[in-house]
Amino acid sequence: MKTRFWFTKMVAAIATLMFAVTSVTAADNTSPILKRISQTNTLRIGMTGTQPPFNMKNRDDRFIGMDVDLAQLLSNEMGVTMEIVEMPFVKLLPALEDGDIDLVISGVTATVQRNIRVAFVGPYFVTATTILTKEEILESINTPEKLNKGERSIAVLKGSTSEDFVEAALNKPVITATDTYAEAIQLLKDDKVDAVVADDPICALSILRNPDAGFVTLNKPLTIEPIGIAIAPGDPLLINLVQNYMQALTATGALEIIKAKWFKNGAWMAQVP
């Protein structure tokens, strides 16, 4: 019954969205990226595939997650084919700047430093940075002040705002920057680091997926993180188009439906290894 209700709401939201925005048409030379999308009928979206529940791969090696659903909705309503370009997190923005991809939808926090390089539309999700550690360690690092005492070994995702936070906030931390969250979590499981600093959904999911590891997290976040869609600069018409689509997704309730699917319902966990 819940599945039918969710499907009915999504169909209604998409139907409304189709009337709220128009398909991509040919753009002139002032909009080079949008022009290329129109000519090739393809929207290239950068994504890691290693950031559950934002994006991940299922047992059939297909991309799933909130980011994937959002990317598919945008592509469908633009009338183009979605092409997910898989790459490590640290390479996403450089690939966007080089023109290898058109958008990045991969749990990327909009920061001043990143916004100097590329444009952001959103946020489509607001999360928080927190600490994942083991119960016996938590008491000694459950505040930024305690975390900053002594030499701490911390695992972070390479190129993430969590890495920036640890470097800026802690006194001489021993940082291990990994290409994926899974690598960072494994280091904590094997007692090779004291903690993992990451987005709250990643930490919460790690606790659920490793019930015997003794993982715990903080009650209060370290920072607030607005997650947005990254777009290469130099194409104001594409930025405007994506803004219009995101406003329509929000107004129709489609964005909230996607959030609930991946963050309030854990049924998807049966699909992943």
N, C-alpha and C positions, 0 to 999 in steps of 0.2 A: 504493500500500500504506500509506504514512504517512497519507494523507488518510482512508482507511478506519479506521485505528487511532485517529486523533484523533476521528473521528465516533463510534466505538463507545464510547470513554472518556467523551465528552461526554454521550451518551445515558444511559450508566450513572450518571453523576454527577447528571444532572438527575432521573432516576428516583428516586435516593436522596433528593435534595433535596425532592421532592414528598412523600415520607413524613416528612421531618424537620420541615416547617413546614406551617402551615395557611393557607387562603385568608382574605382580608380579610372580616370580617363587620362589621355595623353597630356603630359606636362611639357612646358617649353624649357629652354635652356637654363632658366632661373631655378629649376627644380631637378637637378641631374639624377638624384637617387630615385625620386618618384617616377621620373621618365623611364629609367632603366627597368623599374618594377613593372611599369605598364607594358613595356616592350617585350620583356621576357616572361611576363605573367607569373613571376615567382617572387616570393618574399623570403629572403634569407635571414634566418634568426639564429643568433649565437646563443648557445646553451651548454652547460657542462654535463648534464645528465647524472650528476652526483650530489644533488642538493635536495633530498627528500624533506618535506612533501612538495617543495616548489617544482623540482624536476628530478627524474630518475629513470631507470630502465626496468621494465618488468621481466618476467621469466622468459618472454619471447624476444627479448632484446629491443623492445619498442619503448619509445619515450612516453612517459606518463607524468602527471603532476599538474599543479595549478598553473605553472608557467606554460605548460604545453596546451592546456585547455584555452588559456588566454590567447596564446599565439594562434591557435586554430580558429578561434572566433574572429580575431582581427583579419586573418587571411581570408576566411570565408566571406566576410562582409565586404572586403576589398575586392573580392572576385578573383583572387589569385591563389596559386598553389603555395602552401607552406613548405619550406625547406629548412630543417633544423641542421645547423652546422655545429658539430660537437667539438669542443676544445676545452683545455684547462681554464679555470677561472681567470688566472693571471693574464691570459692571452686574449680575453674577450674584448676589452676596450681597444687595445692596439689593433686588433682585426677590424673593429668598427672604424677606427681612424684611417686605416689603410684601404677601406672600401671593399674588404673581403666579405662583409656581411652588412645587412641593412639596419637591423635592430639587435639589441641585446635584451632578452627577457630571461634572466637567470638569477633572481634573488640579489640584484645589485643595489646596494645602498647609494642614494644620491647624496654626495658630499660636495663641499666647495671645491676641493681639489679635482674631483672627477668632473664636476660641472664646468670647470674651466676648459676641459678637453672636449666634452661632448654634451649634448642636450639631454634632459630627462623629462619624461612625461609621467605624471602620477602625483603622489604615490598610489600604487594599486594594493599595497599592503604595508602595514606598519608593524615592525617587530622590535626586538630589544636584544642587546648583547648581554650575555650572561656567562657564568662559569659552570662547566661540567667537571666534576671531580668525584672522588670516592669518599664515602661517609667518614672514614677515619681521618681524612685530610681536611674536610670541610671546615671544622672549627677553627683551624689555623689560617684559613684564607677566605672567610665568609664576608669580609668587607674589603674595599679597595686598600684601606690602610694596612690591614693584616696581610693582604696579598703582596703588598709592597715591601714587607719586611723579609730580609734574608734573600737568598738566591732561589728563585722559583723556575722550574722547568715547565714551559707552557707550549702546547701544540695549537697551531692556528692554521686556517686555510691561507695558502699563499696568495698575496695580493688583496686580501680582504680588509674591511674596516676593523675587524678583530685584531689583525696583525698590527695595524696602525695604532689601535688603542693600547695594546700591550707594550709596544715600543715607546709610546709617549707617556704612559701612566705608571709603568713599573720601573723599579730601580734595578738595573742590570739583570733583566730576565734572561734565562736561557731559552731561546725561541727555536722551536722546530716548525718550520713552515712546510705544510704538506700540499700535494696537488689535489687531494680529495678529503672530504670530511671523514670518510671511512678509514683512511690511513691515520688520521688524528685520533679517532676513537679507539683504534686498535692499540696505539701507543699508550693510551690511558689504561686500557684493559690489561696490558702487559706490564704496567707499573714503570714505564720508561719515561713518563712525564707526570707532573703533579696534577695538571689540569688541562682542559681544553677550553679555550675562549671562543665562543661561536654564537650565532643567532639562537634565540630561545627555542623556536620550533625544532631546530636540529638537536639541541640538548634534550628536550622533552622526548623526542622520538627515540633518541639513543637509550634513554632510560627504559622506555617501553620495549625496545627490541633486545635489550640485554638485562633481563630481570634479575639475573644472578651475579651481575658484575659489581653490585654495590654502588652504582652511580647515583649521585645526588646533584642538585643544582641550587642556585641562590633563590631566596624569596623575593628579592628586589633586583631589578636589572641594573647593569652598569651604565648602559646608554640606550637611547631610543634610536631606531633605525628606519627611515622611510625608504621603502623599496620601490624603484621606478623602472620604466622602460627607457633604455639608453638609445639615443639616435645620433648619428654622426652630424656634426655641424655643417652648415653650408646648404641646407635644404629646408628653408622655412615652411614651404608648402607641405612637405612630408610631416614635419613636426605638428603643423596645424591639423592635418588630417588625422594623425594618431590621437591628438588631444580631443578632437571631436568624437572619435570612436570611443575613447575611454569615458568621456562624459555621458555618452549614450549608454554604455555598458553599466555605468553607475546608476543612471536615471531609471533604467528598465529593471534593475535588480539582478541582472545577469552576473555581475561581478560578485555580489554577495552569495549567489548560488554556488559559484565556483569555489569561493572560500570555504563555505560550509562543507562542500563535497570532500575537500582535502584536509581541512583542519578540525572539523567537528565529527567526522565519520572516519573511523579507522579501518573500514572494510578494505580499502585499497592495499593495506599491508600484506594481504594474502597474495597479491599479485607480484610481489618483489622477492628476490632470493633472500 
